[in-house]
Amino acid sequence: MASLMENLIDVLEKECSEYEGLLGLSQKKTPIIVSGDLERLQQVTDEEQTAVNRVTSLEKKRAEVTADVANVLNKDVKTLKLTDLIEMLASRPSEQKALATAYDRLQVSVRELKRVNEQNKELLDNCLEMVTYEMNLLQSMKSAPETANYNRGAYNTGNTMGVSAGGFDAKQ
């Protein structure tokens, strides 16, 4: 049981480190989003994806270790929580403290990561709204009103106001 708890604590500490790394990357993304540096944003997003892959691997390992602990304790793995394990370790204060510290650190990291990611999502949504506004503005310029110039046959010969010969070409 002792080695299982050490394995669980080790995996949790590694997860904490990965989540803290993800938090750093998310915080790094905020000014990049504000500045609109798409190339740098792509680089940071790629780094995040690598970190997420490592977290996923650690999550699987944590699930395996937790299943082993639940098996040894004769508990249902689906209902066994880390807080329950922390309480069960009252007779072993050093392991209890290490597990509680890792759990608390993980909780703080995940909560802060969620907050920063929501902030970044807001910024990205605002950027998308601005792009949509600018695209609508460009499209509305093409449908500007015509001048009221008529020829002898009462046909409109007016030009469209505000339209230049060129336009936005996304294919270039």
PyMOL CGO cylinders between C-alpha atoms (Angstrom):
from pymol import cmd
from pymol.cgo import CYLINDER

trace = [
    CYLINDER, 0.00, 0.00, 0.00, 2.85, 2.38, 0.81, 0.3, 1, 1, 1, 1, 1, 1,
    CYLINDER, 2.85, 2.38, 0.81, 4.36, 2.09, -2.65, 0.3, 1, 1, 1, 1, 1, 1,
    CYLINDER, 4.36, 2.09, -2.65, 0.94, 2.64, -4.24, 0.3, 1, 1, 1, 1, 1, 1,
    CYLINDER, 0.94, 2.64, -4.24, 0.50, 5.84, -2.26, 0.3, 1, 1, 1, 1, 1, 1,
    CYLINDER, 0.50, 5.84, -2.26, 4.00, 6.96, -3.24, 0.3, 1, 1, 1, 1, 1, 1,
    CYLINDER, 4.00, 6.96, -3.24, 3.15, 6.27, -6.88, 0.3, 1, 1, 1, 1, 1, 1,
    CYLINDER, 3.15, 6.27, -6.88, -0.10, 8.21, -6.58, 0.3, 1, 1, 1, 1, 1, 1,
    CYLINDER, -0.10, 8.21, -6.58, 1.63, 11.16, -4.91, 0.3, 1, 1, 1, 1, 1, 1,
    CYLINDER, 1.63, 11.16, -4.91, 4.37, 11.08, -7.57, 0.3, 1, 1, 1, 1, 1, 1,
    CYLINDER, 4.37, 11.08, -7.57, 1.84, 11.09, -10.42, 0.3, 1, 1, 1, 1, 1, 1,
    CYLINDER, 1.84, 11.09, -10.42, -0.14, 13.90, -8.80, 0.3, 1, 1, 1, 1, 1, 1,
    CYLINDER, -0.14, 13.90, -8.80, 2.99, 16.00, -8.36, 0.3, 1, 1, 1, 1, 1, 1,
    CYLINDER, 2.99, 16.00, -8.36, 3.91, 15.46, -12.01, 0.3, 1, 1, 1, 1, 1, 1,
    CYLINDER, 3.91, 15.46, -12.01, 0.39, 16.43, -13.01, 0.3, 1, 1, 1, 1, 1, 1,
    CYLINDER, 0.39, 16.43, -13.01, 0.67, 19.57, -10.89, 0.3, 1, 1, 1, 1, 1, 1,
    CYLINDER, 0.67, 19.57, -10.89, 3.88, 20.50, -12.67, 0.3, 1, 1, 1, 1, 1, 1,
    CYLINDER, 3.88, 20.50, -12.67, 2.29, 19.97, -16.08, 0.3, 1, 1, 1, 1, 1, 1,
    CYLINDER, 2.29, 19.97, -16.08, -0.78, 22.01, -15.16, 0.3, 1, 1, 1, 1, 1, 1,
    CYLINDER, -0.78, 22.01, -15.16, 1.44, 24.79, -13.84, 0.3, 1, 1, 1, 1, 1, 1,
    CYLINDER, 1.44, 24.79, -13.84, 3.32, 24.69, -17.16, 0.3, 1, 1, 1, 1, 1, 1,
    CYLINDER, 3.32, 24.69, -17.16, 0.00, 24.91, -19.02, 0.3, 1, 1, 1, 1, 1, 1,
    CYLINDER, 0.00, 24.91, -19.02, -0.96, 27.85, -16.83, 0.3, 1, 1, 1, 1, 1, 1,
    CYLINDER, -0.96, 27.85, -16.83, 2.27, 29.61, -17.78, 0.3, 1, 1, 1, 1, 1, 1,
    CYLINDER, 2.27, 29.61, -17.78, 1.59, 29.03, -21.47, 0.3, 1, 1, 1, 1, 1, 1,
    CYLINDER, 1.59, 29.03, -21.47, -1.98, 30.31, -21.14, 0.3, 1, 1, 1, 1, 1, 1,
    CYLINDER, -1.98, 30.31, -21.14, -0.74, 33.42, -19.37, 0.3, 1, 1, 1, 1, 1, 1,
    CYLINDER, -0.74, 33.42, -19.37, 1.84, 33.87, -22.13, 0.3, 1, 1, 1, 1, 1, 1,
    CYLINDER, 1.84, 33.87, -22.13, -0.96, 33.68, -24.71, 0.3, 1, 1, 1, 1, 1, 1,
    CYLINDER, -0.96, 33.68, -24.71, -2.92, 36.61, -23.29, 0.3, 1, 1, 1, 1, 1, 1,
    CYLINDER, -2.92, 36.61, -23.29, -0.62, 39.43, -24.51, 0.3, 1, 1, 1, 1, 1, 1,
    CYLINDER, -0.62, 39.43, -24.51, -0.07, 37.55, -27.78, 0.3, 1, 1, 1, 1, 1, 1,
    CYLINDER, -0.07, 37.55, -27.78, -3.83, 37.50, -28.40, 0.3, 1, 1, 1, 1, 1, 1,
    CYLINDER, -3.83, 37.50, -28.40, -4.06, 41.20, -27.57, 0.3, 1, 1, 1, 1, 1, 1,
    CYLINDER, -4.06, 41.20, -27.57, -1.24, 42.03, -29.98, 0.3, 1, 1, 1, 1, 1, 1,
    CYLINDER, -1.24, 42.03, -29.98, -2.72, 39.83, -32.71, 0.3, 1, 1, 1, 1, 1, 1,
    CYLINDER, -2.72, 39.83, -32.71, 0.54, 37.96, -33.40, 0.3, 1, 1, 1, 1, 1, 1,
    CYLINDER, 0.54, 37.96, -33.40, -0.91, 34.89, -35.10, 0.3, 1, 1, 1, 1, 1, 1,
    CYLINDER, -0.91, 34.89, -35.10, 2.43, 33.23, -35.76, 0.3, 1, 1, 1, 1, 1, 1,
    CYLINDER, 2.43, 33.23, -35.76, 3.46, 33.38, -32.10, 0.3, 1, 1, 1, 1, 1, 1,
    CYLINDER, 3.46, 33.38, -32.10, -0.05, 32.31, -31.04, 0.3, 1, 1, 1, 1, 1, 1,
    CYLINDER, -0.05, 32.31, -31.04, 0.31, 29.19, -33.19, 0.3, 1, 1, 1, 1, 1, 1,
    CYLINDER, 0.31, 29.19, -33.19, 3.66, 28.38, -31.57, 0.3, 1, 1, 1, 1, 1, 1,
    CYLINDER, 3.66, 28.38, -31.57, 2.26, 28.70, -28.06, 0.3, 1, 1, 1, 1, 1, 1,
    CYLINDER, 2.26, 28.70, -28.06, -0.80, 26.66, -29.02, 0.3, 1, 1, 1, 1, 1, 1,
    CYLINDER, -0.80, 26.66, -29.02, 1.48, 23.89, -30.32, 0.3, 1, 1, 1, 1, 1, 1,
    CYLINDER, 1.48, 23.89, -30.32, 3.40, 23.95, -27.03, 0.3, 1, 1, 1, 1, 1, 1,
    CYLINDER, 3.40, 23.95, -27.03, 0.10, 23.73, -25.17, 0.3, 1, 1, 1, 1, 1, 1,
    CYLINDER, 0.10, 23.73, -25.17, -0.97, 20.72, -27.22, 0.3, 1, 1, 1, 1, 1, 1,
    CYLINDER, -0.97, 20.72, -27.22, 2.26, 18.91, -26.30, 0.3, 1, 1, 1, 1, 1, 1,
    CYLINDER, 2.26, 18.91, -26.30, 1.66, 19.69, -22.61, 0.3, 1, 1, 1, 1, 1, 1,
    CYLINDER, 1.66, 19.69, -22.61, -1.96, 18.50, -22.87, 0.3, 1, 1, 1, 1, 1, 1,
    CYLINDER, -1.96, 18.50, -22.87, -0.73, 15.21, -24.33, 0.3, 1, 1, 1, 1, 1, 1,
    CYLINDER, -0.73, 15.21, -24.33, 1.56, 14.77, -21.32, 0.3, 1, 1, 1, 1, 1, 1,
    CYLINDER, 1.56, 14.77, -21.32, -1.29, 15.59, -18.92, 0.3, 1, 1, 1, 1, 1, 1,
    CYLINDER, -1.29, 15.59, -18.92, -3.52, 13.03, -20.67, 0.3, 1, 1, 1, 1, 1, 1,
    CYLINDER, -3.52, 13.03, -20.67, -0.84, 10.39, -20.24, 0.3, 1, 1, 1, 1, 1, 1,
    CYLINDER, -0.84, 10.39, -20.24, -0.48, 11.26, -16.55, 0.3, 1, 1, 1, 1, 1, 1,
    CYLINDER, -0.48, 11.26, -16.55, -4.26, 11.16, -16.12, 0.3, 1, 1, 1, 1, 1, 1,
    CYLINDER, -4.26, 11.16, -16.12, -4.32, 7.60, -17.44, 0.3, 1, 1, 1, 1, 1, 1,
    CYLINDER, -4.32, 7.60, -17.44, -1.51, 6.63, -15.11, 0.3, 1, 1, 1, 1, 1, 1,
    CYLINDER, -1.51, 6.63, -15.11, -3.29, 8.28, -12.17, 0.3, 1, 1, 1, 1, 1, 1,
    CYLINDER, -3.29, 8.28, -12.17, -6.48, 6.40, -13.00, 0.3, 1, 1, 1, 1, 1, 1,
    CYLINDER, -6.48, 6.40, -13.00, -4.53, 3.10, -13.02, 0.3, 1, 1, 1, 1, 1, 1,
    CYLINDER, -4.53, 3.10, -13.02, -2.86, 3.83, -9.69, 0.3, 1, 1, 1, 1, 1, 1,
    CYLINDER, -2.86, 3.83, -9.69, -6.17, 4.94, -8.16, 0.3, 1, 1, 1, 1, 1, 1,
    CYLINDER, -6.17, 4.94, -8.16, -7.78, 1.71, -9.36, 0.3, 1, 1, 1, 1, 1, 1,
    CYLINDER, -7.78, 1.71, -9.36, -4.98, -0.27, -7.72, 0.3, 1, 1, 1, 1, 1, 1,
    CYLINDER, -4.98, -0.27, -7.72, -5.41, 1.67, -4.46, 0.3, 1, 1, 1, 1, 1, 1,
    CYLINDER, -5.41, 1.67, -4.46, -9.18, 1.12, -4.55, 0.3, 1, 1, 1, 1, 1, 1,
    CYLINDER, -9.18, 1.12, -4.55, -8.60, -2.59, -5.14, 0.3, 1, 1, 1, 1, 1, 1,
    CYLINDER, -8.60, -2.59, -5.14, -6.25, -2.86, -2.14, 0.3, 1, 1, 1, 1, 1, 1,
    CYLINDER, -6.25, -2.86, -2.14, -8.68, -0.92, 0.06, 0.3, 1, 1, 1, 1, 1, 1,
    CYLINDER, -8.68, -0.92, 0.06, -11.62, -2.93, -1.25, 0.3, 1, 1, 1, 1, 1, 1,
    CYLINDER, -11.62, -2.93, -1.25, -13.41, 0.27, -2.33, 0.3, 1, 1, 1, 1, 1, 1,
    CYLINDER, -13.41, 0.27, -2.33, -15.27, 1.13, -5.50, 0.3, 1, 1, 1, 1, 1, 1,
    CYLINDER, -15.27, 1.13, -5.50, -12.91, 3.06, -7.79, 0.3, 1, 1, 1, 1, 1, 1,
    CYLINDER, -12.91, 3.06, -7.79, -15.82, 5.13, -9.13, 0.3, 1, 1, 1, 1, 1, 1,
    CYLINDER, -15.82, 5.13, -9.13, -16.71, 6.50, -5.69, 0.3, 1, 1, 1, 1, 1, 1,
    CYLINDER, -16.71, 6.50, -5.69, -13.21, 6.73, -4.21, 0.3, 1, 1, 1, 1, 1, 1,
    CYLINDER, -13.21, 6.73, -4.21, -12.00, 10.32, -4.14, 0.3, 1, 1, 1, 1, 1, 1,
    CYLINDER, -12.00, 10.32, -4.14, -8.67, 11.86, -3.23, 0.3, 1, 1, 1, 1, 1, 1,
    CYLINDER, -8.67, 11.86, -3.23, -10.27, 13.59, -0.26, 0.3, 1, 1, 1, 1, 1, 1,
    CYLINDER, -10.27, 13.59, -0.26, -11.37, 10.17, 1.01, 0.3, 1, 1, 1, 1, 1, 1,
    CYLINDER, -11.37, 10.17, 1.01, -7.84, 8.84, 0.63, 0.3, 1, 1, 1, 1, 1, 1,
    CYLINDER, -7.84, 8.84, 0.63, -6.46, 11.84, 2.51, 0.3, 1, 1, 1, 1, 1, 1,
    CYLINDER, -6.46, 11.84, 2.51, -8.81, 11.10, 5.40, 0.3, 1, 1, 1, 1, 1, 1,
    CYLINDER, -8.81, 11.10, 5.40, -7.91, 7.39, 5.37, 0.3, 1, 1, 1, 1, 1, 1,
    CYLINDER, -7.91, 7.39, 5.37, -4.23, 8.23, 5.74, 0.3, 1, 1, 1, 1, 1, 1,
    CYLINDER, -4.23, 8.23, 5.74, -4.68, 9.75, 9.20, 0.3, 1, 1, 1, 1, 1, 1,
    CYLINDER, -4.68, 9.75, 9.20, -2.47, 7.01, 10.65, 0.3, 1, 1, 1, 1, 1, 1,
    CYLINDER, -2.47, 7.01, 10.65, 0.35, 7.99, 8.26, 0.3, 1, 1, 1, 1, 1, 1,
    CYLINDER, 0.35, 7.99, 8.26, 0.73, 11.75, 8.57, 0.3, 1, 1, 1, 1, 1, 1,
    CYLINDER, 0.73, 11.75, 8.57, 3.69, 12.15, 6.19, 0.3, 1, 1, 1, 1, 1, 1,
    CYLINDER, 3.69, 12.15, 6.19, 1.84, 10.48, 3.30, 0.3, 1, 1, 1, 1, 1, 1,
    CYLINDER, 1.84, 10.48, 3.30, -1.36, 12.27, 4.27, 0.3, 1, 1, 1, 1, 1, 1,
    CYLINDER, -1.36, 12.27, 4.27, 0.38, 15.65, 4.17, 0.3, 1, 1, 1, 1, 1, 1,
    CYLINDER, 0.38, 15.65, 4.17, 2.12, 14.89, 0.85, 0.3, 1, 1, 1, 1, 1, 1,
    CYLINDER, 2.12, 14.89, 0.85, -1.14, 13.75, -0.76, 0.3, 1, 1, 1, 1, 1, 1,
    CYLINDER, -1.14, 13.75, -0.76, -3.06, 16.74, 0.63, 0.3, 1, 1, 1, 1, 1, 1,
    CYLINDER, -3.06, 16.74, 0.63, -0.38, 19.16, -0.60, 0.3, 1, 1, 1, 1, 1, 1,
    CYLINDER, -0.38, 19.16, -0.60, -0.39, 17.63, -4.09, 0.3, 1, 1, 1, 1, 1, 1,
    CYLINDER, -0.39, 17.63, -4.09, -4.19, 17.68, -4.17, 0.3, 1, 1, 1, 1, 1, 1,
    CYLINDER, -4.19, 17.68, -4.17, -4.37, 21.33, -3.07, 0.3, 1, 1, 1, 1, 1, 1,
    CYLINDER, -4.37, 21.33, -3.07, -1.68, 22.35, -5.55, 0.3, 1, 1, 1, 1, 1, 1,
    CYLINDER, -1.68, 22.35, -5.55, -3.52, 20.58, -8.34, 0.3, 1, 1, 1, 1, 1, 1,
    CYLINDER, -3.52, 20.58, -8.34, -6.82, 22.24, -7.40, 0.3, 1, 1, 1, 1, 1, 1,
    CYLINDER, -6.82, 22.24, -7.40, -5.26, 25.72, -7.38, 0.3, 1, 1, 1, 1, 1, 1,
    CYLINDER, -5.26, 25.72, -7.38, -3.49, 25.16, -10.72, 0.3, 1, 1, 1, 1, 1, 1,
    CYLINDER, -3.49, 25.16, -10.72, -6.59, 23.83, -12.47, 0.3, 1, 1, 1, 1, 1, 1,
    CYLINDER, -6.59, 23.83, -12.47, -8.80, 26.62, -11.11, 0.3, 1, 1, 1, 1, 1, 1,
    CYLINDER, -8.80, 26.62, -11.11, -6.34, 29.32, -12.20, 0.3, 1, 1, 1, 1, 1, 1,
    CYLINDER, -6.34, 29.32, -12.20, -5.86, 27.66, -15.60, 0.3, 1, 1, 1, 1, 1, 1,
    CYLINDER, -5.86, 27.66, -15.60, -9.62, 27.67, -16.10, 0.3, 1, 1, 1, 1, 1, 1,
    CYLINDER, -9.62, 27.67, -16.10, -9.80, 31.37, -15.20, 0.3, 1, 1, 1, 1, 1, 1,
    CYLINDER, -9.80, 31.37, -15.20, -7.00, 32.36, -17.59, 0.3, 1, 1, 1, 1, 1, 1,
    CYLINDER, -7.00, 32.36, -17.59, -8.45, 30.22, -20.40, 0.3, 1, 1, 1, 1, 1, 1,
    CYLINDER, -8.45, 30.22, -20.40, -11.86, 31.88, -19.96, 0.3, 1, 1, 1, 1, 1, 1,
    CYLINDER, -11.86, 31.88, -19.96, -10.16, 35.28, -20.13, 0.3, 1, 1, 1, 1, 1, 1,
    CYLINDER, -10.16, 35.28, -20.13, -8.34, 34.26, -23.32, 0.3, 1, 1, 1, 1, 1, 1,
    CYLINDER, -8.34, 34.26, -23.32, -11.60, 32.96, -24.77, 0.3, 1, 1, 1, 1, 1, 1,
    CYLINDER, -11.60, 32.96, -24.77, -13.20, 36.37, -24.11, 0.3, 1, 1, 1, 1, 1, 1,
    CYLINDER, -13.20, 36.37, -24.11, -10.32, 38.10, -25.87, 0.3, 1, 1, 1, 1, 1, 1,
    CYLINDER, -10.32, 38.10, -25.87, -10.56, 35.76, -28.87, 0.3, 1, 1, 1, 1, 1, 1,
    CYLINDER, -10.56, 35.76, -28.87, -14.33, 36.26, -29.06, 0.3, 1, 1, 1, 1, 1, 1,
    CYLINDER, -14.33, 36.26, -29.06, -13.78, 40.04, -29.06, 0.3, 1, 1, 1, 1, 1, 1,
    CYLINDER, -13.78, 40.04, -29.06, -11.20, 39.68, -31.84, 0.3, 1, 1, 1, 1, 1, 1,
    CYLINDER, -11.20, 39.68, -31.84, -13.63, 37.62, -33.90, 0.3, 1, 1, 1, 1, 1, 1,
    CYLINDER, -13.63, 37.62, -33.90, -16.36, 40.21, -33.39, 0.3, 1, 1, 1, 1, 1, 1,
    CYLINDER, -16.36, 40.21, -33.39, -14.00, 42.93, -34.59, 0.3, 1, 1, 1, 1, 1, 1,
    CYLINDER, -14.00, 42.93, -34.59, -13.05, 40.94, -37.69, 0.3, 1, 1, 1, 1, 1, 1,
    CYLINDER, -13.05, 40.94, -37.69, -16.72, 40.29, -38.43, 0.3, 1, 1, 1, 1, 1, 1,
    CYLINDER, -16.72, 40.29, -38.43, -17.49, 43.98, -38.01, 0.3, 1, 1, 1, 1, 1, 1,
    CYLINDER, -17.49, 43.98, -38.01, -14.67, 44.96, -40.37, 0.3, 1, 1, 1, 1, 1, 1,
    CYLINDER, -14.67, 44.96, -40.37, -15.75, 42.39, -42.97, 0.3, 1, 1, 1, 1, 1, 1,
    CYLINDER, -15.75, 42.39, -42.97, -19.34, 43.68, -42.78, 0.3, 1, 1, 1, 1, 1, 1,
    CYLINDER, -19.34, 43.68, -42.78, -18.04, 47.23, -43.17, 0.3, 1, 1, 1, 1, 1, 1,
    CYLINDER, -18.04, 47.23, -43.17, -16.07, 46.25, -46.28, 0.3, 1, 1, 1, 1, 1, 1,
    CYLINDER, -16.07, 46.25, -46.28, -19.09, 44.48, -47.76, 0.3, 1, 1, 1, 1, 1, 1,
    CYLINDER, -19.09, 44.48, -47.76, -21.38, 47.40, -47.04, 0.3, 1, 1, 1, 1, 1, 1,
    CYLINDER, -21.38, 47.40, -47.04, -19.01, 49.76, -48.86, 0.3, 1, 1, 1, 1, 1, 1,
    CYLINDER, -19.01, 49.76, -48.86, -19.59, 47.76, -52.03, 0.3, 1, 1, 1, 1, 1, 1,
    CYLINDER, -19.59, 47.76, -52.03, -23.32, 48.29, -51.78, 0.3, 1, 1, 1, 1, 1, 1,
    CYLINDER, -23.32, 48.29, -51.78, -23.13, 52.04, -51.26, 0.3, 1, 1, 1, 1, 1, 1,
    CYLINDER, -23.13, 52.04, -51.26, -25.90, 54.20, -52.78, 0.3, 1, 1, 1, 1, 1, 1,
    CYLINDER, -25.90, 54.20, -52.78, -25.60, 55.47, -56.31, 0.3, 1, 1, 1, 1, 1, 1,
    CYLINDER, -25.60, 55.47, -56.31, -25.52, 59.12, -57.29, 0.3, 1, 1, 1, 1, 1, 1,
    CYLINDER, -25.52, 59.12, -57.29, -28.67, 60.44, -58.92, 0.3, 1, 1, 1, 1, 1, 1,
    CYLINDER, -28.67, 60.44, -58.92, -27.38, 61.18, -62.42, 0.3, 1, 1, 1, 1, 1, 1,
    CYLINDER, -27.38, 61.18, -62.42, -29.77, 60.48, -65.27, 0.3, 1, 1, 1, 1, 1, 1,
    CYLINDER, -29.77, 60.48, -65.27, -29.35, 60.71, -69.05, 0.3, 1, 1, 1, 1, 1, 1,
    CYLINDER, -29.35, 60.71, -69.05, -31.90, 61.95, -71.62, 0.3, 1, 1, 1, 1, 1, 1,
    CYLINDER, -31.90, 61.95, -71.62, -33.71, 58.62, -71.71, 0.3, 1, 1, 1, 1, 1, 1,
    CYLINDER, -33.71, 58.62, -71.71, -34.26, 58.76, -67.94, 0.3, 1, 1, 1, 1, 1, 1,
    CYLINDER, -34.26, 58.76, -67.94, -31.78, 55.99, -67.29, 0.3, 1, 1, 1, 1, 1, 1,
    CYLINDER, -31.78, 55.99, -67.29, -29.60, 56.15, -64.25, 0.3, 1, 1, 1, 1, 1, 1,
    CYLINDER, -29.60, 56.15, -64.25, -25.96, 56.75, -65.15, 0.3, 1, 1, 1, 1, 1, 1,
    CYLINDER, -25.96, 56.75, -65.15, -24.78, 57.44, -61.61, 0.3, 1, 1, 1, 1, 1, 1,
    CYLINDER, -24.78, 57.44, -61.61, -21.74, 55.91, -60.06, 0.3, 1, 1, 1, 1, 1, 1,
    CYLINDER, -21.74, 55.91, -60.06, -21.70, 54.06, -56.78, 0.3, 1, 1, 1, 1, 1, 1,
    CYLINDER, -21.70, 54.06, -56.78, -20.37, 56.27, -54.00, 0.3, 1, 1, 1, 1, 1, 1,
    CYLINDER, -20.37, 56.27, -54.00, -17.35, 55.22, -51.97, 0.3, 1, 1, 1, 1, 1, 1,
    CYLINDER, -17.35, 55.22, -51.97, -16.30, 52.29, -54.14, 0.3, 1, 1, 1, 1, 1, 1,
    CYLINDER, -16.30, 52.29, -54.14, -12.86, 52.12, -55.58, 0.3, 1, 1, 1, 1, 1, 1,
    CYLINDER, -12.86, 52.12, -55.58, -11.90, 50.09, -58.60, 0.3, 1, 1, 1, 1, 1, 1,
    CYLINDER, -11.90, 50.09, -58.60, -10.10, 47.52, -56.46, 0.3, 1, 1, 1, 1, 1, 1,
    CYLINDER, -10.10, 47.52, -56.46, -11.48, 45.54, -53.58, 0.3, 1, 1, 1, 1, 1, 1,
    CYLINDER, -11.48, 45.54, -53.58, -10.58, 42.98, -51.03, 0.3, 1, 1, 1, 1, 1, 1,
    CYLINDER, -10.58, 42.98, -51.03, -9.39, 39.79, -52.67, 0.3, 1, 1, 1, 1, 1, 1,
    CYLINDER, -9.39, 39.79, -52.67, -8.95, 36.93, -50.20, 0.3, 1, 1, 1, 1, 1, 1,
    CYLINDER, -8.95, 36.93, -50.20, -7.29, 34.74, -52.82, 0.3, 1, 1, 1, 1, 1, 1,
    CYLINDER, -7.29, 34.74, -52.82, -4.19, 36.94, -53.10, 0.3, 1, 1, 1, 1, 1, 1,
]
cmd.load_cgo(trace, "trace")
